[in-house]
Amino acid sequence: MSLNIILYEPEIPANTGNIGRTCVATGTRLHLIEPLGFIINDKNLKRAGMDYWQDLDVTIYDDWNDFTKRNPNANIFMATTKAKHVYSEVSYKDGDFIMFGKESGGIPEELLVANPGKCVRIPMAHDTRSLNLSNSVAICLYEALRQQEFLGLTKEGDLHRLSWE
């Protein structure tokens, strides 16, 4: 199974680092659409991604047009607080993309309006503006992975000092 996460103009390096680490742990590709709110070698980015960043499958794009030109047939779900559909109500397939907008403004509304059936949201209390970006990515990504029965991922863990009976 191979999924893709798109970050549209991410602004906070720690979020992108956390998302990068989640992508490495799940075998997911990360796509970053510029402009970025940080330099790619930012120490906060690497701290959040820890020693996983060098293992990350990441592609950087100049802008949205560059992304669409290089991924012409991408099936993209757009995660937004403005959607009418819940993220767990859609069916994710191998190769799908889940896109998240920048922390201060989300995905441009022009893209949302052009793709209403592909917009998904995480339910939350009415007066909550949004969840943290890296948490939102993890929630949506793990639902897509669950739908694929976590194919290719380790489902059991070993203890460090003791052993399971």
C-alpha positions as CSV (number, residue, x, y, z in Angstrom):
1,M,0.0,0.0,0.0
2,S,1.3,3.4,-0.9
3,L,-0.5,6.5,0.2
4,N,0.5,10.2,-0.2
5,I,0.3,13.2,2.1
6,I,0.3,16.7,0.6
7,L,1.1,19.7,2.7
8,Y,0.0,22.9,0.9
9,E,2.4,25.7,2.0
10,P,3.1,24.4,5.5
11,E,4.3,27.1,7.9
12,I,5.4,25.4,11.1
13,P,8.6,23.3,10.9
14,A,7.7,21.1,13.9
15,N,4.4,20.1,12.3
16,T,6.1,19.1,9.1
17,G,8.8,17.2,11.0
18,N,6.2,15.3,13.0
19,I,4.3,14.5,9.7
20,G,7.6,13.4,8.1
21,R,8.2,11.0,10.9
22,T,4.6,9.6,10.6
23,C,5.1,9.2,6.9
24,V,8.4,7.2,7.4
25,A,6.6,5.0,10.0
26,T,3.8,4.2,7.6
27,G,5.7,4.0,4.3
28,T,3.8,7.1,3.1
29,R,5.1,9.6,0.6
30,L,5.2,13.3,1.6
31,H,4.6,16.1,-1.0
32,L,5.4,19.7,0.1
33,I,4.0,22.6,-2.0
34,E,6.0,25.8,-1.7
35,P,6.3,28.4,-0.4
36,L,7.3,26.8,2.9
37,G,7.3,28.8,6.1
38,F,10.8,27.5,7.0
39,I,14.0,26.2,5.4
40,I,14.0,22.5,4.7
41,N,17.1,22.0,6.9
42,D,15.5,23.9,9.8
43,K,16.7,22.5,13.1
44,N,13.1,22.4,14.5
45,L,12.0,20.4,11.4
46,K,14.8,17.8,12.0
47,R,14.2,17.7,15.7
48,A,10.6,16.8,15.3
49,G,11.4,14.3,12.6
50,M,14.3,13.0,14.6
51,D,16.6,10.7,12.8
52,Y,13.9,9.6,10.4
53,W,14.1,12.6,8.1
54,Q,16.8,11.0,5.9
55,D,14.5,8.0,5.3
56,L,11.6,10.1,4.2
57,D,10.3,9.9,0.6
58,V,9.6,13.6,0.1
59,T,9.1,15.7,-3.0
60,I,9.0,19.5,-3.1
61,Y,7.0,21.4,-5.7
62,D,7.3,25.1,-6.7
63,D,3.5,25.6,-6.4
64,W,0.1,24.0,-6.9
65,N,0.5,24.1,-10.7
66,D,3.8,22.3,-10.5
67,F,2.2,19.6,-8.3
68,T,-0.7,19.1,-10.7
69,K,1.6,19.0,-13.7
70,R,3.8,16.3,-12.2
71,N,0.8,14.3,-10.8
72,P,-1.9,14.7,-13.4
73,N,-4.0,11.7,-12.4
74,A,-3.8,12.1,-8.6
75,N,-6.9,11.2,-6.7
76,I,-6.8,13.8,-4.0
77,F,-8.9,14.1,-0.8
78,M,-8.8,17.5,0.7
79,A,-8.9,17.7,4.5
80,T,-10.6,20.9,5.6
81,T,-12.8,22.1,8.5
82,K,-15.2,23.4,5.8
83,A,-16.1,20.0,4.3
84,K,-19.6,18.3,4.5
85,H,-18.1,14.7,4.4
86,V,-16.4,13.0,7.3
87,Y,-12.9,11.6,6.6
88,S,-14.0,8.1,7.6
89,E,-16.9,8.0,5.2
90,V,-14.7,7.9,2.0
91,S,-12.9,4.9,0.6
92,Y,-9.2,5.3,0.3
93,K,-7.3,3.3,-2.3
94,D,-3.7,2.5,-3.0
95,G,-1.9,5.6,-4.4
96,D,-4.5,8.1,-3.1
97,F,-3.4,11.6,-1.9
98,I,-4.7,13.3,1.3
99,M,-4.0,17.1,1.2
100,F,-3.8,19.5,4.1
101,G,-3.6,23.2,4.0
102,K,-1.3,25.7,5.7
103,E,-1.8,26.1,9.4
104,S,-3.0,29.8,9.2
105,G,-5.5,29.4,6.4
106,G,-6.0,25.8,5.2
107,I,-6.5,24.9,1.6
108,P,-7.5,27.7,-0.7
109,E,-11.3,27.8,-1.0
110,E,-11.0,27.9,-4.8
111,L,-9.6,24.4,-4.7
112,L,-12.3,23.2,-2.3
113,V,-15.2,24.6,-4.3
114,A,-13.8,23.0,-7.4
115,N,-13.7,19.5,-5.7
116,P,-16.6,19.4,-3.2
117,G,-17.0,15.6,-3.3
118,K,-13.3,15.2,-2.4
119,C,-13.4,17.4,0.7
120,V,-13.3,15.7,4.1
121,R,-13.4,16.8,7.7
122,I,-12.6,15.5,11.1
123,P,-15.6,16.0,13.4
124,M,-15.1,18.3,16.4
125,A,-17.0,20.6,18.7
126,H,-18.7,23.5,16.9
127,D,-16.6,26.2,18.6
128,T,-13.3,24.5,17.9
129,R,-11.4,26.2,15.0
130,S,-9.2,23.3,14.1
131,L,-6.9,20.5,15.3
132,N,-3.1,20.6,15.1
133,L,-1.9,19.8,11.6
134,S,0.3,16.9,12.5
135,N,-2.6,15.3,14.6
136,S,-5.0,15.8,11.7
137,V,-2.6,14.1,9.3
138,A,-2.2,11.1,11.6
139,I,-6.0,10.8,12.1
140,C,-6.8,10.7,8.4
141,L,-3.8,8.7,7.4
142,Y,-4.4,5.9,9.9
143,E,-8.0,5.7,8.8
144,A,-6.8,5.2,5.2
145,L,-4.3,2.6,6.4
146,R,-7.0,0.8,8.5
147,Q,-9.2,0.5,5.5
148,Q,-6.3,-1.2,3.8
149,E,-5.8,-3.5,6.8
150,F,-2.5,-1.9,7.6
151,L,-0.9,-3.7,4.7
152,G,2.9,-3.8,4.9
153,L,3.0,-2.5,8.5
154,T,4.1,-4.3,11.6
155,K,1.0,-5.1,13.7
156,E,2.8,-6.7,16.7
157,G,5.5,-5.3,18.9
158,D,8.2,-6.9,21.1
159,L,8.9,-5.9,24.6
160,H,12.4,-4.6,25.4
161,R,13.2,-6.4,28.7
162,L,10.4,-9.0,29.0
163,S,8.6,-11.2,26.7
164,W,4.9,-11.8,26.0
165,E,3.5,-15.1,27.4
